[in-house]
Amino acid sequence: MGQRLSEIRGLGAELVSVAVTPIFAQQAFAASLEADFPLLSDWGGEVTRLFGVEYDSWKGHVGLAKRSVFVIDEGGVVRYRWVTDDASVQPDLDQLVAQLASMSVS
């Protein structure tokens, strides 16, 4: 991820992670990844609902977020959206980088 993060930042973008987990869990996860970007807690699910990525039910749990990626420009407009119902599927980072490059973010 380090090289990809540099690529993303080189295009003038910044990465932020949001998950429906409590703050202490986010802090532990960030430490385990040695993440140098913000990992934010959406414990109440407000962001998940606002972006329309909440599972109705996933493995018996309600209120969880689907794995998703958004590119939001400086004006707050969503320019790219990727969402999957399968939590084991990773986003296509080549596609994300191509989208950022096409936006001439830098």
N, CA, C and O atoms as a GROMACS GRO file, in nm:
protein
  424
    1MET      N    1   0.082  -0.120   0.000
    1MET     CA    2   0.000   0.000   0.000
    1MET      C    3   0.086   0.125   0.000
    1MET      O    4   0.041   0.229  -0.048
    2GLY      N    5   0.207   0.118   0.053
    2GLY     CA    6   0.294   0.235   0.062
    2GLY      C    7   0.317   0.303  -0.071
    2GLY      O    8   0.308   0.425  -0.082
    3GLN      N    9   0.349   0.222  -0.175
    3GLN     CA   10   0.372   0.279  -0.307
    3GLN      C   11   0.244   0.341  -0.362
    3GLN      O   12   0.247   0.450  -0.418
    4ARG      N   13   0.133   0.274  -0.345
    4ARG     CA   14   0.004   0.326  -0.392
    4ARG      C   15  -0.035   0.454  -0.320
    4ARG      O   16  -0.088   0.546  -0.381
    5LEU      N   17  -0.008   0.459  -0.190
    5LEU     CA   18  -0.039   0.579  -0.114
    5LEU      C   19   0.044   0.697  -0.166
    5LEU      O   20  -0.008   0.808  -0.178
    6SER      N   21   0.170   0.673  -0.195
    6SER     CA   22   0.254   0.778  -0.253
    6SER      C   23   0.200   0.823  -0.387
    6SER      O   24   0.200   0.942  -0.418
    7GLU      N   25   0.154   0.727  -0.467
    7GLU     CA   26   0.096   0.758  -0.598
    7GLU      C   27  -0.030   0.844  -0.583
    7GLU      O   28  -0.048   0.942  -0.654
    8ILE      N   29  -0.115   0.805  -0.489
    8ILE     CA   30  -0.239   0.879  -0.464
    8ILE      C   31  -0.207   1.021  -0.418
    8ILE      O   32  -0.265   1.118  -0.467
    9ARG      N   33  -0.115   1.033  -0.325
    9ARG     CA   34  -0.077   1.165  -0.276
    9ARG      C   35  -0.010   1.248  -0.385
    9ARG      O   36  -0.027   1.370  -0.391
   10GLY      N   37   0.066   1.182  -0.471
   10GLY     CA   38   0.131   1.250  -0.582
   10GLY      C   39   0.031   1.312  -0.679
   10GLY      O   40   0.064   1.406  -0.752
   11LEU      N   41  -0.090   1.259  -0.680
   11LEU     CA   42  -0.196   1.313  -0.764
   11LEU      C   43  -0.276   1.422  -0.691
   11LEU      O   44  -0.377   1.470  -0.741
   12GLY      N   45  -0.229   1.459  -0.573
   12GLY     CA   46  -0.293   1.567  -0.498
   12GLY      C   47  -0.408   1.523  -0.410
   12GLY      O   48  -0.483   1.606  -0.359
   13ALA      N   49  -0.424   1.393  -0.392
   13ALA     CA   50  -0.535   1.340  -0.311
   13ALA      C   51  -0.484   1.294  -0.175
   13ALA      O   52  -0.363   1.279  -0.155
   14GLU      N   53  -0.576   1.272  -0.084
   14GLU     CA   54  -0.542   1.222   0.049
   14GLU      C   55  -0.636   1.108   0.082
   14GLU      O   56  -0.752   1.108   0.041
   15LEU      N   57  -0.586   1.011   0.156
   15LEU     CA   58  -0.663   0.893   0.195
   15LEU      C   59  -0.715   0.910   0.337
   15LEU      O   60  -0.642   0.954   0.426
   16VAL      N   61  -0.841   0.875   0.357
   16VAL     CA   62  -0.902   0.872   0.489
   16VAL      C   63  -0.985   0.744   0.495
   16VAL      O   64  -1.056   0.712   0.400
   17SER      N   65  -0.976   0.672   0.605
   17SER     CA   66  -1.052   0.549   0.622
   17SER      C   67  -1.163   0.573   0.724
   17SER      O   68  -1.141   0.638   0.827
   18VAL      N   69  -1.281   0.521   0.695
   18VAL     CA   70  -1.394   0.532   0.787
   18VAL      C   71  -1.452   0.392   0.806
   18VAL      O   72  -1.476   0.321   0.708
   19ALA      N   73  -1.473   0.352   0.931
   19ALA     CA   74  -1.529   0.220   0.959
   19ALA      C   75  -1.628   0.228   1.074
   19ALA      O   76  -1.618   0.315   1.161
   20VAL      N   77  -1.723   0.136   1.073
   20VAL     CA   78  -1.824   0.129   1.180
   20VAL      C   79  -1.766   0.047   1.294
   20VAL      O   80  -1.812  -0.063   1.324
   21THR      N   81  -1.665   0.104   1.358
   21THR     CA   82  -1.599   0.041   1.472
   21THR      C   83  -1.570   0.150   1.574
   21THR      O   84  -1.557   0.267   1.538
   22PRO      N   85  -1.558   0.112   1.701
   22PRO     CA   86  -1.529   0.213   1.803
   22PRO      C   87  -1.387   0.269   1.788
   22PRO      O   88  -1.301   0.207   1.727
   23ILE      N   89  -1.366   0.386   1.843
   23ILE     CA   90  -1.238   0.456   1.830
   23ILE      C   91  -1.120   0.370   1.875
   23ILE      O   92  -1.018   0.367   1.808
   24PHE      N   93  -1.133   0.300   1.988
   24PHE     CA   94  -1.021   0.220   2.037
   24PHE      C   95  -0.983   0.111   1.938
   24PHE      O   96  -0.865   0.078   1.925
   25ALA      N   97  -1.081   0.055   1.868
   25ALA     CA   98  -1.052  -0.048   1.767
   25ALA      C   99  -0.981   0.015   1.648
   25ALA      O  100  -0.889  -0.045   1.592
   26GLN      N  101  -1.024   0.133   1.608
   26GLN     CA  102  -0.959   0.204   1.498
   26GLN      C  103  -0.813   0.235   1.533
   26GLN      O  104  -0.724   0.218   1.450
   27GLN      N  105  -0.790   0.279   1.654
   27GLN     CA  106  -0.654   0.312   1.697
   27GLN      C  107  -0.564   0.188   1.694
   27GLN      O  108  -0.450   0.195   1.649
   28ALA      N  109  -0.615   0.076   1.740
   28ALA     CA  110  -0.537  -0.048   1.739
   28ALA      C  111  -0.510  -0.093   1.596
   28ALA      O  112  -0.400  -0.136   1.563
   29PHE      N  113  -0.611  -0.083   1.510
   29PHE     CA  114  -0.596  -0.122   1.370
   29PHE      C  115  -0.494  -0.032   1.301
   29PHE      O  116  -0.408  -0.081   1.227
   30ALA      N  117  -0.502   0.099   1.324
   30ALA     CA  118  -0.407   0.195   1.264
   30ALA      C  119  -0.265   0.164   1.310
   30ALA      O  120  -0.172   0.169   1.230
   31ALA      N  121  -0.248   0.131   1.437
   31ALA     CA  122  -0.115   0.099   1.490
   31ALA      C  123  -0.061  -0.030   1.426
   31ALA      O  124   0.057  -0.038   1.393
   32SER      N  125  -0.149  -0.129   1.408
   32SER     CA  126  -0.104  -0.255   1.349
   32SER      C  127  -0.063  -0.238   1.203
   32SER      O  128   0.024  -0.309   1.154
   33LEU      N  129  -0.126  -0.144   1.134
   33LEU     CA  130  -0.094  -0.117   0.994
   33LEU      C  131   0.019  -0.015   0.978
   33LEU      O  132   0.073   0.004   0.869
   34GLU      N  133   0.053   0.050   1.089
   34GLU     CA  134   0.144   0.164   1.085
   34GLU      C  135   0.092   0.266   0.984
   34GLU      O  136   0.168   0.321   0.904
   35ALA      N  137  -0.039   0.290   0.989
   35ALA     CA  138  -0.106   0.381   0.896
   35ALA      C  139  -0.064   0.524   0.921
   35ALA      O  140  -0.059   0.569   1.036
   36ASP      N  141  -0.035   0.596   0.813
   36ASP     CA  142  -0.001   0.737   0.827
   36ASP      C  143  -0.111   0.825   0.767
   36ASP      O  144  -0.086   0.935   0.716
   37PHE      N  145  -0.233   0.774   0.775
   37PHE     CA  146  -0.351   0.849   0.732
   37PHE      C  147  -0.459   0.829   0.838
   37PHE      O  148  -0.455   0.732   0.914
   38PRO      N  149  -0.556   0.920   0.843
   38PRO     CA  150  -0.660   0.910   0.946
   38PRO      C  151  -0.752   0.789   0.927
   38PRO      O  152  -0.798   0.762   0.816
   39LEU      N  153  -0.779   0.718   1.036
   39LEU     CA  154  -0.880   0.614   1.042
   39LEU      C  155  -0.988   0.666   1.136
   39LEU      O  156  -0.965   0.682   1.256
   40LEU      N  157  -1.105   0.691   1.081
   40LEU     CA  158  -1.212   0.754   1.156
   40LEU      C  159  -1.320   0.653   1.194
   40LEU      O  160  -1.346   0.558   1.120
   41SER      N  161  -1.381   0.674   1.309
   41SER     CA  162  -1.486   0.587   1.358
   41SER      C  163  -1.624   0.642   1.322
   41SER      O  164  -1.654   0.758   1.350
   42ASP      N  165  -1.705   0.559   1.260
   42ASP     CA  166  -1.845   0.592   1.231
   42ASP      C  167  -1.933   0.500   1.316
   42ASP      O  168  -2.026   0.437   1.265
   43TRP      N  169  -1.902   0.495   1.444
   43TRP     CA  170  -1.966   0.402   1.537
   43TRP      C  171  -2.118   0.409   1.530
   43TRP      O  172  -2.184   0.307   1.543
   44GLY      N  173  -2.174   0.528   1.511
   44GLY     CA  174  -2.320   0.542   1.502
   44GLY      C  175  -2.375   0.514   1.364
   44GLY      O  176  -2.497   0.508   1.347
   45GLY      N  177  -2.288   0.497   1.265
   45GLY     CA  178  -2.332   0.462   1.130
   45GLY      C  179  -2.386   0.577   1.046
   45GLY      O  180  -2.441   0.555   0.939
   46GLU      N  181  -2.370   0.699   1.094
   46GLU     CA  182  -2.425   0.814   1.022
   46GLU      C  183  -2.364   0.830   0.882
   46GLU      O  184  -2.436   0.851   0.785
   47VAL      N  185  -2.232   0.819   0.873
   47VAL     CA  186  -2.164   0.833   0.743
   47VAL      C  187  -2.202   0.717   0.652
   47VAL      O  188  -2.225   0.736   0.533
   48THR      N  189  -2.207   0.598   0.708
   48THR     CA  190  -2.245   0.479   0.631
   48THR      C  191  -2.382   0.498   0.567
   48THR      O  192  -2.399   0.468   0.448
   49ARG      N  193  -2.478   0.547   0.643
   49ARG     CA  194  -2.612   0.570   0.589
   49ARG      C  195  -2.611   0.685   0.489
   49ARG      O  196  -2.675   0.675   0.384
   50LEU      N  197  -2.541   0.792   0.518
   50LEU     CA  198  -2.535   0.909   0.431
   50LEU      C  199  -2.481   0.872   0.293
   50LEU      O  200  -2.530   0.923   0.192
   51PHE      N  201  -2.380   0.785   0.288
   51PHE     CA  202  -2.321   0.745   0.162
   51PHE      C  203  -2.390   0.624   0.099
   51PHE      O  204  -2.350   0.579  -0.008
   52GLY      N  205  -2.493   0.571   0.165
   52GLY     CA  206  -2.571   0.461   0.109
   52GLY      C  207  -2.496   0.330   0.097
   52GLY      O  208  -2.515   0.255   0.001
   53VAL      N  209  -2.409   0.301   0.195
   53VAL     CA  210  -2.329   0.179   0.188
   53VAL      C  211  -2.352   0.087   0.310
   53VAL      O  212  -2.263   0.010   0.346
   54GLU      N  213  -2.468   0.096   0.370
   54GLU     CA  214  -2.500   0.013   0.486
   54GLU      C  215  -2.564  -0.118   0.440
   54GLU      O  216  -2.657  -0.118   0.360
   55TYR      N  217  -2.512  -0.229   0.492
   55TYR     CA  218  -2.576  -0.358   0.468
   55TYR      C  219  -2.711  -0.360   0.539
   55TYR      O  220  -2.724  -0.308   0.650
   56ASP      N  221  -2.811  -0.420   0.476
   56ASP     CA  222  -2.936  -0.446   0.548
   56ASP      C  223  -2.904  -0.543   0.661
   56ASP      O  224  -2.945  -0.523   0.776
   57SER      N  225  -2.831  -0.647   0.627
   57SER     CA  226  -2.783  -0.746   0.724
   57SER      C  227  -2.665  -0.816   0.660
   57SER      O  228  -2.669  -0.853   0.543
   58TRP      N  229  -2.558  -0.835   0.738
   58TRP     CA  230  -2.442  -0.908   0.689
   58TRP      C  231  -2.399  -1.006   0.797
   58TRP      O  232  -2.356  -0.967   0.905
   59LYS      N  233  -2.411  -1.134   0.764
   59LYS     CA  234  -2.377  -1.241   0.856
   59LYS      C  235  -2.443  -1.222   0.993
   59LYS      O  236  -2.382  -1.245   1.098
   60GLY      N  237  -2.568  -1.178   0.989
   60GLY     CA  238  -2.645  -1.161   1.112
   60GLY      C  239  -2.625  -1.028   1.182
   60GLY      O  240  -2.686  -1.003   1.286
   61HIS      N  241  -2.541  -0.942   1.127
   61HIS     CA  242  -2.515  -0.812   1.188
   61HIS      C  243  -2.585  -0.702   1.110
   61HIS      O  244  -2.592  -0.708   0.987
   62VAL      N  245  -2.637  -0.604   1.180
   62VAL     CA  246  -2.706  -0.491   1.118
   62VAL      C  247  -2.622  -0.365   1.141
   62VAL      O  248  -2.559  -0.349   1.245
   63GLY      N  249  -2.623  -0.276   1.041
   63GLY     CA  250  -2.556  -0.148   1.057
   63GLY      C  251  -2.411  -0.144   1.014
   63GLY      O  252  -2.343  -0.044   1.036
   64LEU      N  253  -2.364  -0.252   0.952
   64LEU     CA  254  -2.225  -0.253   0.906
   64LEU      C  255  -2.213  -0.187   0.769
   64LEU      O  256  -2.308  -0.184   0.691
   65ALA      N  257  -2.095  -0.136   0.741
   65ALA     CA  258  -2.070  -0.069   0.613
   65ALA      C  259  -2.015  -0.168   0.511
   65ALA      O  260  -1.937  -0.257   0.544
   66LYS      N  261  -2.058  -0.151   0.388
   66LYS     CA  262  -2.001  -0.227   0.277
   66LYS      C  263  -1.863  -0.171   0.247
   66LYS      O  264  -1.838  -0.052   0.267
   67ARG      N  265  -1.774  -0.256   0.198
   67ARG     CA  266  -1.643  -0.208   0.155
   67ARG      C  267  -1.666  -0.114   0.038
   67ARG      O  268  -1.732  -0.149  -0.060
   68SER      N  269  -1.612   0.006   0.048
   68SER     CA  270  -1.636   0.106  -0.055
   68SER      C  271  -1.522   0.207  -0.061
   68SER      O  272  -1.445   0.222   0.034
   69VAL      N  273  -1.513   0.274  -0.175
   69VAL     CA  274  -1.414   0.378  -0.198
   69VAL      C  275  -1.485   0.495  -0.264
   69VAL      O  276  -1.564   0.477  -0.357
   70PHE      N  277  -1.456   0.614  -0.217
   70PHE     CA  278  -1.511   0.736  -0.276
   70PHE      C  279  -1.399   0.834  -0.303
   70PHE      O  280  -1.305   0.846  -0.224
   71VAL      N  281  -1.410   0.904  -0.414
   71VAL     CA  282  -1.323   1.019  -0.440
   71VAL      C  283  -1.415   1.140  -0.433
   71VAL      O  284  -1.512   1.152  -0.508
   72ILE      N  285  -1.381   1.229  -0.342
   72ILE     CA  286  -1.461   1.349  -0.320
   72ILE      C  287  -1.373   1.469  -0.350
   72ILE      O  288  -1.264   1.482  -0.295
   73ASP      N  289  -1.420   1.557  -0.439
   73ASP     CA  290  -1.336   1.671  -0.476
   73ASP      C  291  -1.344   1.781  -0.370
   73ASP      O  292  -1.418   1.770  -0.272
   74GLU      N  293  -1.266   1.886  -0.391
   74GLU     CA  294  -1.258   1.994  -0.293
   74GLU      C  295  -1.392   2.064  -0.270
   74GLU      O  296  -1.412   2.126  -0.165
   75GLY      N  297  -1.484   2.053  -0.367
   75GLY     CA  298  -1.616   2.112  -0.352
   75GLY      C  299  -1.716   2.020  -0.284
   75GLY      O  300  -1.832   2.056  -0.268
   76GLY      N  301  -1.670   1.900  -0.243
   76GLY     CA  302  -1.758   1.805  -0.176
   76GLY      C  303  -1.839   1.719  -0.270
   76GLY      O  304  -1.932   1.650  -0.227
   77VAL      N  305  -1.806   1.719  -0.400
   77VAL     CA  306  -1.878   1.640  -0.499
   77VAL      C  307  -1.812   1.502  -0.511
   77VAL      O  308  -1.690   1.492  -0.526
   78VAL      N  309  -1.893   1.397  -0.504
   78VAL     CA  310  -1.842   1.261  -0.522
   78VAL      C  311  -1.813   1.242  -0.671
   78VAL      O  312  -1.903   1.248  -0.754
   79ARG      N  313  -1.685   1.218  -0.703
   79ARG     CA  314  -1.641   1.203  -0.842
   79ARG      C  315  -1.620   1.057  -0.880
   79ARG      O  316  -1.612   1.024  -0.998
   80TYR      N  317  -1.610   0.971  -0.781
   80TYR     CA  318  -1.587   0.828  -0.806
   80TYR      C  319  -1.646   0.752  -0.689
   80TYR      O  320  -1.634   0.792  -0.574
   81ARG      N  321  -1.711   0.640  -0.722
   81ARG     CA  322  -1.774   0.556  -0.619
   81ARG      C  323  -1.753   0.411  -0.657
   81ARG      O  324  -1.782   0.370  -0.770
   82TRP      N  325  -1.702   0.333  -0.563
   82TRP     CA  326  -1.686   0.189  -0.580
   82TRP      C  327  -1.739   0.124  -0.454
   82TRP      O  328  -1.696   0.156  -0.343
   83VAL      N  329  -1.834   0.030  -0.470
   83VAL     CA  330  -1.896  -0.038  -0.356
   83VAL      C  331  -1.914  -0.185  -0.393
   83VAL      O  332  -1.949  -0.217  -0.506
   84THR      N  333  -1.889  -0.273  -0.296
   84THR     CA  334  -1.912  -0.415  -0.318
   84THR      C  335  -1.995  -0.472  -0.204
   84THR      O  336  -1.982  -0.429  -0.089
   85ASP      N  337  -2.078  -0.569  -0.236
   85ASP     CA  338  -2.153  -0.641  -0.134
   85ASP      C  339  -2.070  -0.753  -0.072
   85ASP      O  340  -2.108  -0.809   0.031
   86ASP      N  341  -1.957  -0.787  -0.135
   86ASP     CA  342  -1.869  -0.895  -0.089
   86ASP      C  343  -1.749  -0.834  -0.017
   86ASP      O  344  -1.658  -0.781  -0.081
   87ALA      N  345  -1.747  -0.842   0.114
   87ALA     CA  346  -1.641  -0.780   0.195
   87ALA      C  347  -1.503  -0.838   0.168
   87ALA      O  348  -1.403  -0.778   0.209
   88SER      N  349  -1.495  -0.952   0.101
   88SER     CA  350  -1.363  -1.010   0.072
   88SER      C  351  -1.302  -0.952  -0.056
   88SER      O  352  -1.186  -0.978  -0.086
   89VAL      N  353  -1.379  -0.875  -0.132
   89VAL     CA  354  -1.331  -0.817  -0.257
   89VAL      C  355  -1.257  -0.687  -0.228
   89VAL      O  356  -1.309  -0.599  -0.160
   90GLN      N  357  -1.136  -0.677  -0.281
   90GLN     CA  358  -1.055  -0.556  -0.265
   90GLN      C  359  -1.086  -0.459  -0.380
   90GLN      O  360  -1.115  -0.502  -0.491
   91PRO      N  361  -1.082  -0.329  -0.352
   91PRO     CA  362  -1.103  -0.234  -0.462
   91PRO      C  363  -0.988  -0.240  -0.562
   91PRO      O  364  -0.876  -0.276  -0.528
   92ASP      N  365  -1.018  -0.204  -0.685
   92ASP     CA  366  -0.918  -0.200  -0.792
   92ASP      C  367  -0.843  -0.068  -0.781
   92ASP      O  368  -0.893   0.036  -0.824
   93LEU      N  369  -0.723  -0.071  -0.724
   93LEU     CA  370  -0.647   0.051  -0.702
   93LEU      C  371  -0.598   0.111  -0.833
   93LEU      O  372  -0.578   0.233  -0.840
   94ASP      N  373  -0.578   0.029  -0.936
   94ASP     CA  374  -0.541   0.084  -1.067
   94ASP      C  375  -0.652   0.175  -1.118
   94ASP      O  376  -0.626   0.283  -1.171
   95GLN      N  377  -0.775   0.130  -1.102
   95GLN     CA  378  -0.891   0.207  -1.145
   95GLN      C  379  -0.901   0.337  -1.065
   95GLN      O  380  -0.932   0.443  -1.121
   96LEU      N  381  -0.877   0.330  -0.936
   96LEU     CA  382  -0.881   0.448  -0.851
   96LEU      C  383  -0.775   0.550  -0.894
   96LEU      O  384  -0.805   0.668  -0.909
   97VAL      N  385  -0.653   0.504  -0.913
   97VAL     CA  386  -0.544   0.592  -0.954
   97VAL      C  387  -0.575   0.654  -1.091
   97VAL      O  388  -0.550   0.772  -1.113
   98ALA      N  389  -0.628   0.574  -1.183
   98ALA     CA  390  -0.664   0.626  -1.315
   98ALA      C  391  -0.770   0.735  -1.304
   98ALA      O  392  -0.764   0.836  -1.374
   99GLN      N  393  -0.868   0.715  -1.216
   99GLN     CA  394  -0.972   0.816  -1.194
   99GLN      C  395  -0.912   0.944  -1.142
   99GLN      O  396  -0.945   1.053  -1.190
  100LEU      N  397  -0.824   0.934  -1.043
  100LEU     CA  398  -0.758   1.052  -0.988
  100LEU      C  399  -0.677   1.125  -1.095
  100LEU      O  400  -0.680   1.247  -1.104
  101ALA      N  401  -0.604   1.048  -1.175
  101ALA     CA  402  -0.523   1.108  -1.281
  101ALA      C  403  -0.610   1.180  -1.383
  101ALA      O  404  -0.574   1.287  -1.433
  102SER      N  405  -0.725   1.122  -1.414
  102SER     CA  406  -0.815   1.184  -1.513
  102SER      C  407  -0.878   1.312  -1.461
  102SER      O  408  -0.922   1.396  -1.539
  103MET      N  409  -0.882   1.325  -1.330
  103MET     CA  410  -0.938   1.446  -1.269
  103MET      C  411  -0.835   1.557  -1.260
  103MET      O  412  -0.869   1.671  -1.229
  104SER      N  413  -0.710   1.525  -1.288
  104SER     CA  414  -0.601   1.623  -1.274
  104SER      C  415  -0.607   1.690  -1.138
  104SER      O  416  -0.609   1.813  -1.127
  105VAL      N  417  -0.611   1.606  -1.033
  105VAL     CA  418  -0.626   1.653  -0.896
  105VAL      C  419  -0.508   1.743  -0.855
  105VAL      O  420  -0.526   1.837  -0.778
  106SER      N  421  -0.390   1.714  -0.906
  106SER     CA  422  -0.272   1.788  -0.861
  106SER      C  423  -0.268   1.932  -0.906
  106SER      O  424  -0.174   2.004  -0.875
   0.00000   0.00000   0.00000
